[in-house]
């Protein structure tokens, strides 16, 4: 299999830890997997001690034996590198590799993810075990892919990392005087006389507000430095693997913006994810699938999801019934995935996650929903060929996303109840999803020239390259929505001193007239469009002075009363609508529909907002059918563009189609 090859069929499988079980039980476990219909397994990502019980003393004969058993049963193996869980001999002999918290406290052995990815010694030791694994497994008939580490995350604040951070600052700024100027460090007398004085302080970016925060430019620099270290950590292992194997490399990213997965995934061949959304939040997965689908030139892999319930300390229901398991699995597949792995196969008889949902108990008995998994394997086997031949249609609408936006909004928040991830998902993506506008979520530096409409909201830091690309794209006929909060900050996490948008004013056809807050006045301030449409807003508001743009909506109430809130500007062959504030769904939809109508982009369906509708196409783009998933506990009704037949039930599907609760359909037209 080459790095960009698509699997020959959609696969279901599990994570399995044979190192926890006697050798005479391996075949029994694998026979049960085969009986269920699983044809993929991820292994060895926590087996460092078993593979290297003492430094330099390697034993992989047992692992090769496991892979031989897999090959005999046509079960394909994803080999995980074990750098997330180093053995005790390593952390005892080299305690400097342990991760250090911002308070200076060093982590201890046995917690998982307790090592420093910047550590030179740790990278050297990781390189050693990865090289041995590649030598042992490359070319094995069961091997289908490689998996780097496991759910990588976390920042280190130890002395070695601090030294590397100071070198990183010097490489980026040249002199400490240049850093002082760029960050405006005369404020509060924060200026430094040497790079060594710059603190490596806590930077828990990407989520809620950072309390008692340090200088915003410092926190942004730390987040960038830490993420560059993670990319280098991933790259080192990938280079070792690629020297001996052409099989694809992946990892299981997590749904957090602290890690810049757009950057890290550039080192990998397949976008992969761990997802554990519960039954009340199935829809939260859609934005992540829409983001993974365009990430690479091949389908993504869901590398971890619960087979029934989850438990990592506490227990919570991911799926309260078999329908939820089926829905979650199909949802990943219809949106563009080609493999789903459940975590995990067999209940741990010891350790931190004994209560987690599995397919088998520790004694080898079936756990709840085994029948549902068996049925799923049969369904996907029956329709795998059609799914592989008819991938999701290329989207014409893109929603730009950036990890750095999440960092800005947690470092310098506008609203204590507002995070970037929730805005991206619950405001902008949900408006597209609910109204059946087929879309991709892409990084700002992705290839998006083929899109007709681009939404670029909540991107405070917009690099010069992005600004030029957007201007050229609009000039050539693209339709763009800017804002709110976009283009307001410099690369160094400061605000512009010459123009509020740092030169975006030409593209917008307007300048800032006033910035003000709607905080605590949400019921007094309206955004009023022509006719009956109006919207409430919250947090930060931008009012515009039009310089060529036309006003689509104005503020009614508050400091900006009467000023432009939403503007439109023709630019070359295209146009730009700039929103100065957050809009409620119907008002935001009005803006988006104005752009899509100009671009000739139609919704792929109409009707119930809780039904996900995915157009599937033949090579070349002709629509071959629609995949549907009802995320609701109630029956839902949608209207499709044409009649067809549901491949799952063999029933005729009229344009108006009723879908039972948590059900899926595969309509061939």
C-alpha positions in Angstrom: 0.0 0.0 0.0 1.5 3.4 -0.9 1.1 6.3 1.4 -1.8 7.9 -0.5 -3.6 4.6 -1.5 -7.2 4.2 -0.4 -8.1 1.0 1.4 -9.7 -1.7 -0.7 -12.7 -1.7 1.6 -14.2 0.1 4.6 -12.7 -1.5 7.8 -14.0 -1.9 11.3 -11.6 -2.9 14.1 -10.3 -2.4 17.6 -7.3 -1.5 19.8 -5.9 -4.6 21.5 -3.2 -5.1 24.0 -1.9 -8.7 23.7 1.0 -7.8 26.1 -1.6 -7.9 28.9 -2.7 -11.5 28.1 -1.1 -15.0 28.1 0.1 -16.2 24.7 -2.4 -19.1 24.7 -5.3 -16.6 24.7 -4.1 -14.6 21.7 -5.6 -16.9 19.1 -9.0 -17.0 21.0 -9.2 -13.2 21.0 -8.3 -13.0 17.3 -10.8 -15.7 16.4 -13.6 -13.7 18.2 -12.5 -10.5 16.3 -12.7 -12.4 13.0 -16.1 -13.9 14.0 -17.4 -10.4 14.7 -16.2 -9.2 11.3 -13.3 -7.0 12.5 -10.5 -6.8 10.0 -8.2 -4.2 11.6 -6.4 -3.9 14.9 -4.1 -1.3 16.5 -1.4 -2.6 18.8 1.8 -2.0 20.7 1.5 1.7 21.4 1.9 1.1 25.1 4.2 -2.0 24.9 7.6 -0.4 25.2 8.5 -2.3 28.3 7.6 -5.6 26.7 9.6 -4.8 23.6 12.6 -3.4 25.5 12.6 -4.7 29.1 16.0 -3.2 29.7 17.9 -0.6 27.8 19.2 -2.0 24.6 17.8 -5.5 25.3 15.1 -5.9 22.7 12.4 -8.7 22.5 10.0 -8.4 19.6 9.7 -12.1 18.8 6.4 -12.2 20.8 5.0 -9.2 18.8 5.9 -10.8 15.4 4.1 -14.0 16.6 1.0 -11.9 17.3 1.2 -10.3 13.8 1.6 -13.8 12.3 -1.7 -14.8 14.0 -3.3 -11.7 12.6 -2.1 -12.4 9.1 -3.5 -16.0 9.3 -7.0 -14.4 10.0 -6.8 -11.6 7.4 -6.7 -9.0 10.2 -4.6 -6.0 9.3 -2.3 -4.4 11.9 -1.6 -0.8 12.6 1.6 -0.7 14.7 1.8 2.1 17.2 5.1 3.5 18.3 5.2 3.3 22.2 6.6 6.8 23.0 3.5 7.7 25.1 4.4 5.2 27.7 8.1 4.7 28.5 9.3 1.9 30.8 10.4 2.5 34.4 14.0 1.7 33.6 14.0 4.7 31.3 12.4 7.2 33.6 14.6 6.0 36.5 17.8 6.1 34.6 17.0 9.4 32.8 14.7 11.3 35.1 15.4 14.5 33.1 13.1 13.2 30.4 10.0 13.5 32.6 7.6 16.3 31.9 7.9 19.4 34.2 4.8 21.4 35.0 4.7 25.2 35.0 5.1 25.2 38.8 8.4 23.3 38.5 7.0 20.0 39.7 8.3 17.0 37.7 5.8 14.3 36.8 6.4 10.7 38.0 6.4 7.4 36.2 3.2 5.6 35.4 0.9 8.5 34.5 1.1 8.2 30.7 2.0 11.2 28.6 4.5 12.1 31.4 7.6 12.7 29.2 9.0 15.8 27.6 8.8 15.8 23.8 11.5 18.5 23.6 14.0 16.3 25.6 17.0 15.4 23.4 17.6 12.3 25.4 14.0 11.2 25.2 14.0 11.7 21.4 17.2 9.6 21.2 15.6 6.8 23.1 12.4 7.0 21.1 14.4 6.8 17.9 16.0 3.6 19.2 12.8 1.7 19.9 11.1 2.9 16.7 14.0 1.8 14.6 13.9 -1.6 16.1 10.2 -1.9 15.6 10.5 -0.9 11.9 13.2 -3.4 11.4 11.1 -6.2 13.0 7.8 -5.4 11.3 8.4 -3.7 8.0 7.4 -6.1 5.2 5.2 -8.2 7.5 2.1 -9.3 5.5 -0.3 -8.2 8.3 1.1 -4.6 8.5 -1.1 -2.0 7.0 0.0 1.3 8.6 2.1 3.0 11.4 0.7 5.1 14.2 2.9 7.7 16.0 2.6 7.8 19.8 -1.0 8.1 21.2 -3.2 11.2 21.8 -0.2 13.6 22.0 -0.7 16.7 24.1 0.8 18.7 26.9 3.5 21.4 27.3 6.8 21.1 29.2 8.3 23.8 31.3 11.6 22.2 32.5 15.1 23.7 32.3 16.0 22.0 29.1 12.9 23.2 27.4 13.4 26.7 28.8 16.9 26.7 27.3 15.4 25.7 23.9 12.7 28.3 24.2 15.3 31.1 24.6 17.2 29.8 21.6 13.9 29.8 19.7 13.3 33.4 20.6 16.7 34.4 19.5 16.3 32.7 16.1 12.9 34.4 15.6 13.8 37.9 16.9 17.5 38.2 16.5 18.0 40.6 19.5 16.3 41.0 22.7 15.8 44.7 21.8 13.8 43.6 18.7 11.6 41.3 20.9 11.0 44.2 23.4 9.8 46.4 20.5 7.7 43.8 18.9 5.9 42.9 22.1 5.6 46.5 23.5 7.4 45.5 26.7 7.7 49.0 28.1 4.2 48.2 29.4 4.5 47.4 33.1 8.3 47.7 32.7 8.3 44.1 31.3 11.3 44.8 28.9 14.2 42.3 29.0 18.0 42.8 28.7 18.7 39.1 27.8 16.7 36.3 26.3 17.5 34.2 29.4 15.2 36.5 31.5 12.1 35.6 29.4 10.0 33.3 31.6 8.7 30.0 30.2 5.4 30.4 32.0 2.1 28.4 31.9 0.3 28.7 28.6 -2.8 26.6 28.7 -4.1 28.0 25.5 -6.9 26.8 23.3 -9.8 26.5 25.8 -11.2 28.7 28.4 -9.6 32.0 29.5 -6.1 31.8 30.9 -6.5 33.3 34.5 -4.0 35.8 35.8 -2.4 35.7 32.4 1.1 36.8 31.5 1.9 39.1 28.6 -0.2 38.0 25.5 2.7 38.0 23.1 4.7 35.8 25.5 1.9 33.3 25.8 1.5 33.2 22.0 5.2 32.7 21.5 5.2 29.8 24.1 2.3 28.1 22.3 4.0 28.3 19.0 7.3 27.1 20.4 5.7 24.1 22.2 3.8 23.1 19.1 6.9 23.3 16.9 8.6 21.0 19.3 5.7 18.5 19.0 5.9 18.7 15.2 9.6 17.9 15.4 8.9 15.0 17.7 6.5 13.5 15.2 8.7 14.2 12.3 11.7 12.3 13.8 9.7 9.1 14.1 8.2 9.5 10.7 11.6 9.9 9.1 12.8 6.6 10.7 9.7 4.8 9.5 9.8 6.1 6.0 13.4 5.1 5.6 12.3 1.4 5.5 8.5 1.4 4.8 6.2 3.0 2.3 3.0 2.3 4.3 1.0 5.3 5.6 1.6 6.9 8.9 -1.1 8.4 11.1 -1.9 9.3 14.7 -5.0 9.9 16.8 -5.3 13.6 17.4 -7.8 14.8 20.0 -10.4 17.6 19.7 -8.4 20.3 21.4 -6.9 23.4 19.9 -4.0 23.5 22.3 -2.2 21.3 19.9 -1.9 22.7 16.4 -3.0 19.6 14.5 -3.1 21.5 11.2 0.6 21.8 11.6 1.3 18.3 13.0 -0.7 16.6 10.4 1.6 17.9 7.7 4.1 15.3 8.9 1.6 12.5 8.5 -0.1 10.6 5.6 -3.6 10.0 7.1 -5.6 12.3 9.3 -6.8 10.3 12.3 -8.8 11.1 15.5 -9.9 9.9 18.9 -13.6 10.9 19.5 -15.8 10.1 22.5 -18.8 12.3 22.1 -21.8 11.1 24.0 -25.3 10.5 22.7 -26.4 14.1 23.4 -23.5 15.5 21.3 -23.3 13.3 18.2 -23.5 16.5 16.1 -20.3 17.7 17.6 -18.4 15.1 15.7 -19.5 16.5 12.3 -17.3 19.6 12.4 -14.3 17.3 13.1 -15.1 15.0 10.2 -15.6 18.0 8.0 -12.2 19.2 9.1 -10.4 15.8 8.6 -11.9 15.0 5.2 -10.0 17.7 3.2 -6.9 17.4 5.3 -5.2 14.8 3.1 -5.5 13.3 -0.3 -7.1 10.2 1.1 -9.9 9.4 3.5 -9.5 9.8 7.2 -9.5 7.2 10.0 -11.5 7.3 13.2 -8.8 5.6 15.4 -10.6 5.5 18.7 -14.2 5.7 19.7 -16.2 3.8 22.5 -17.8 0.5 21.6 -20.6 1.1 24.2 -19.6 3.4 27.2 -16.5 5.2 28.3 -14.6 5.4 31.6 -11.4 7.2 32.5 -12.0 7.7 36.2 -15.8 8.2 35.8 -18.2 6.2 33.6 -20.4 7.9 31.1 -22.7 6.6 28.4 -21.5 7.2 24.9 -24.3 5.2 23.4 -27.3 4.2 25.5 -28.4 1.7 22.8 -27.3 -0.2 19.7 -28.8 2.5 17.4 -26.3 5.0 18.7 -23.3 2.7 18.0 -24.6 2.2 14.5 -25.1 5.9 14.0 -21.7 7.0 15.3 -20.0 4.4 13.0 -21.9 5.2 9.9 -21.6 9.0 10.5 -17.8 8.8 10.3 -18.0 6.6 7.2 -20.6 8.7 5.2 -18.7 11.9 5.9 -15.5 10.5 4.4 -13.9 8.0 6.7 -12.7 4.6 5.6 -11.9 2.9 8.9 -13.4 3.0 12.5 -11.5 1.4 15.4 -13.1 1.0 18.8 -11.3 1.4 22.1 -10.9 -1.2 23.1 -11.3 -5.0 22.5 -11.0 -6.6 25.9 -11.5 -5.2 29.4 -8.2 -4.6 31.2 -7.9 -6.8 34.2 -5.6 -4.3 35.9 -4.7 -0.6 35.5 -6.3 2.8 35.2 -9.2 2.0 32.8 -10.7 -1.2 34.0 -14.2 0.2 33.8 -14.0 1.4 30.2 -16.4 0.0 27.6 -15.1 -3.0 25.6 -16.4 -5.8 23.4 -15.2 -8.5 25.8 -15.0 -8.8 29.5 -11.7 -9.7 31.2 -12.9 -13.3 31.3 -13.6 -13.3 27.5 -17.4 -13.0 27.6 -19.3 -10.7 25.2 -20.3 -7.3 26.6 -23.4 -5.3 25.6 -23.9 -4.5 21.9 -21.8 -7.2 20.4 -24.7 -8.1 18.1 -24.8 -4.5 16.9 -21.1 -4.6 16.0 -21.6 -7.9 14.2 -24.5 -6.3 12.2 -22.4 -3.2 11.4 -19.6 -5.3 10.0 -22.1 -7.0 7.7 -23.7 -3.8 6.6 -20.4 -2.1 5.8 -19.1 -5.2 4.0 -22.2 -5.2 1.8 -21.9 -1.5 0.9 -18.2 -1.0 1.1 -17.6 -1.2 -2.7 -20.2 1.4 -3.4 -18.9 3.7 -0.7 -15.4 3.4 -1.9 -16.4 4.1 -5.5 -18.5 7.1 -4.5 -16.6 9.4 -2.1 -18.2 12.6 -0.7 -18.6 15.2 -3.3 -16.1 18.1 -3.4 -17.4 21.0 -1.3 -17.8 24.5 -2.8 -18.0 26.2 0.6 -15.1 26.4 3.0 -14.9 27.4 6.7 -11.4 28.6 7.6 -10.1 27.5 11.0 -6.9 28.1 12.9 -5.5 26.8 16.2 -3.9 30.2 16.8 -7.4 31.8 16.9 -8.2 29.6 19.8 -5.0 30.7 21.5 -5.9 34.4 21.0 -9.4 34.0 22.4 -8.1 32.2 25.5 -5.2 34.6 26.1 -7.3 37.8 25.6 -11.0 36.8 25.9 -13.9 38.9 24.9 -16.5 36.9 26.8 -16.0 34.5 29.8 -18.5 32.1 28.2 -17.1 32.1 24.7 -14.3 29.9 23.3 -13.1 29.6 19.7 -14.0 25.9 19.5 -17.6 26.5 20.6 -18.0 29.5 18.2 -16.6 27.6 15.3 -18.8 24.6 16.0 -22.0 26.1 17.4 -22.3 29.3 15.4 -20.7 29.1 12.0 -20.4 25.4 11.3 -23.9 24.6 12.7 -25.5 27.3 10.5 -24.1 25.5 7.5 -24.9 22.0 8.8 -28.5 22.8 9.8 -29.2 24.4 6.5 -27.6 21.5 4.4 -24.9 23.7 2.9 -22.2 21.1 2.0 -18.9 22.4 3.4 -15.3 21.7 4.4 -13.4 23.0 7.4 -9.8 23.9 6.3 -6.7 25.5 7.5 -5.9 29.0 6.2 -2.9 27.7 4.3 -4.7 24.7 2.7 -5.4 24.5 -1.0 -8.8 26.3 -1.2 -8.6 27.8 -4.7 -11.5 25.5 -5.9 -14.0 26.8 -3.4 -16.6 29.3 -4.5 -17.5 30.7 -1.0 -15.1 31.0 1.9 -16.1 32.0 5.5 -13.3 33.5 7.5 -14.8 34.3 11.0 -13.0 34.6 14.3 -9.4 34.7 12.8 -7.8 37.5 14.8 -4.3 36.7 13.4 -4.3 36.6 9.6 -0.8 36.3 8.2 0.2 38.4 5.3 0.2 35.4 3.0 -3.4 34.7 3.8 -4.4 38.3 3.3 -2.8 38.3 -0.2 -4.3 34.9 -1.1 -7.8 36.0 -0.1 -7.6 39.3 -2.0 -6.4 37.5 -5.1 -9.1 34.8 -4.7 -11.9 37.4 -4.3 -10.5 39.5 -7.2 -10.8 36.4 -9.4 -14.5 35.9 -8.5 -14.6 34.3 -5.0 -17.3 35.2 -2.4 -15.9 35.8 1.0 -17.3 36.4 4.5 -14.9 38.2 6.8 -15.4 38.5 10.6 -16.3 39.0 13.2 -13.0 39.4 15.0 -10.9 38.6 11.9 -7.7 40.5 11.1 -7.6 42.5 14.3 -4.2 41.3 15.7 -0.6 41.2 14.4 1.5 38.1 14.3 3.0 39.0 17.6 -0.4 39.1 19.4 -0.6 42.9 19.5 -3.2 45.1 17.8 -2.5 47.2 14.8 -1.2 50.7 15.2 -1.8 52.2 11.8 -5.2 50.7 10.7 -7.5 48.6 12.9 -7.4 45.8 10.3 -3.8 46.1 9.3 -4.5 46.8 5.6 -7.6 44.7 5.1 -9.6 47.9 4.8 -9.1 47.9 1.0 -10.6 44.5 0.6 -13.4 45.3 3.0 -14.2 48.6 1.4 -14.4 50.2 4.9 -12.6 51.3 8.0 -13.4 50.9 11.6 -15.7 53.6 12.9 -16.0 52.3 16.5 -15.3 49.2 18.6 -17.5 48.6 21.6 -18.9 45.9 23.7 -22.5 44.5 24.0 -21.6 42.9 27.3 -24.6 43.0 29.7 -26.6 44.9 27.0 -27.5 41.9 24.8 -31.2 42.6 25.0 -30.8 46.3 24.2 -28.7 46.1 21.1 -30.0 44.8 17.8 -28.4 44.3 14.4 -31.1 45.4 11.9 -31.3 44.3 8.3 -33.7 45.6 5.6 -37.2 44.2 6.2 -38.1 42.1 9.2 -34.7 40.5 9.8 -32.8 41.4 13.0 -30.4 39.7 15.3 -29.1 40.0 18.8 -25.4 40.1 19.4 -22.9 39.7 22.2 -19.4 40.4 23.2 -17.3 42.6 20.9 -18.8 44.7 18.2 -17.2 46.5 15.2 -18.9 49.4 13.5 -17.8 50.4 10.1 -17.3 53.6 8.1 -18.0 52.6 4.6 -15.4 53.6 1.9 -16.9 51.9 -1.1 -18.8 49.2 0.7 -22.6 49.2 1.1 -24.3 48.7 4.4 -26.4 45.5 4.8 -27.2 45.9 8.5 -26.9 48.6 11.2 -26.7 48.7 15.0 -29.8 49.7 16.8 -28.9 50.7 20.4 -25.6 50.9 22.3 -22.5 52.9 21.4 -22.8 52.0 17.8 -26.4 53.1 17.3 -27.0 53.8 13.6 -23.6 52.7 12.4 -22.9 49.9 9.9 -22.7 46.4 11.5 -22.6 44.3 8.3 -21.2 45.6 5.0 -20.7 44.3 1.4 -18.0 45.3 -1.0 -17.5 44.3 -4.6 -13.8 43.6 -5.3 -12.7 42.7 -8.8 -14.9 39.9 -10.0 -16.0 38.8 -6.5 -17.4 40.3 -3.3 -16.8 40.5 0.4 -19.3 40.7 3.2 -17.8 41.7 6.6 -19.7 41.0 9.8 -18.8 43.3 12.7 -20.3 41.1 15.4 -21.7 37.7 16.1 -25.1 37.1 14.5 -27.9 34.7 15.4 -28.4 31.7 13.1 -31.1 33.2 10.8 -29.3 36.5 10.3 -26.0 34.7 9.7 -27.8 32.4 7.2 -29.1 35.4 5.4 -25.5 36.6 4.9 -24.2 33.2 3.8 -27.1 32.7 1.4 -26.4 36.0 -0.2 -22.9 34.8 -1.0 -23.9 31.3 -2.0 -26.6 32.6 -4.3 -24.0 34.9 -6.1 -21.7 31.9 -6.4 -24.4 29.6 -7.7 -24.1 27.2 -4.7 -27.3 25.4 -3.7 -28.0 23.5 -0.5 -27.8 19.7 -1.0 -31.2 19.2 0.8 -34.0 21.0 2.7 -35.8 20.2 5.8 -34.9 18.8 9.3 -31.7 20.5 10.6 -30.8 17.4 12.7 -30.3 15.2 9.6 -26.8 15.2 8.1 -26.9 14.9 4.3 -23.7 14.0 2.5 -23.6 14.1 -1.4 -21.6 11.1 -2.7 -20.2 11.3 -6.2 -18.5 9.5 -9.0 -15.0 10.5 -10.2 -15.5 13.8 -12.0 -18.1 15.1 -9.6 -21.5 13.8 -10.8 -23.8 13.1 -7.9 -24.4 9.3 -7.4 -26.4 9.5 -4.2 -26.9 10.9 -0.7 -25.9 9.5 2.6 -28.2 10.5 5.5 -27.9 10.3 9.3 -30.5 11.4 11.8 -28.8 12.7 14.9 -32.1 13.2 16.7 -34.2 11.0 19.0 -37.2 11.8 16.9 -38.2 11.0 13.3 -37.1 13.6 10.8 -38.1 14.5 7.3 -35.9 16.0 4.5 -36.3 16.8 0.9 -33.6 15.6 -1.5 -33.0 16.9 -5.0 -34.2 13.7 -6.7 -35.7 10.3 -6.2 -33.6 7.2 -5.5 -33.4 3.9 -3.7 -32.1 3.3 -0.2 -29.4 0.7 -0.5 -29.8 -0.3 3.2 -33.5 -1.1 3.0 -34.0 -1.6 -0.8 -37.0 0.8 -0.5 -37.8 3.5 -3.0 -36.9 7.0 -1.7 -39.1 9.9 -2.9 -37.7 13.4 -2.8 -39.4 13.7 0.6 -37.7 11.2 2.8 -38.5 10.2 6.4 -35.7 8.9 8.6 -36.4 7.2 12.0 -34.5 8.2 15.2 -30.7 7.7 15.0 -31.1 5.9 11.7 -29.0 6.2 8.5 -29.8 5.8 4.8 -27.7 5.4 1.7 -29.8 6.8 -1.2 -28.6 5.9 -4.7 -29.9 8.1 -7.5 
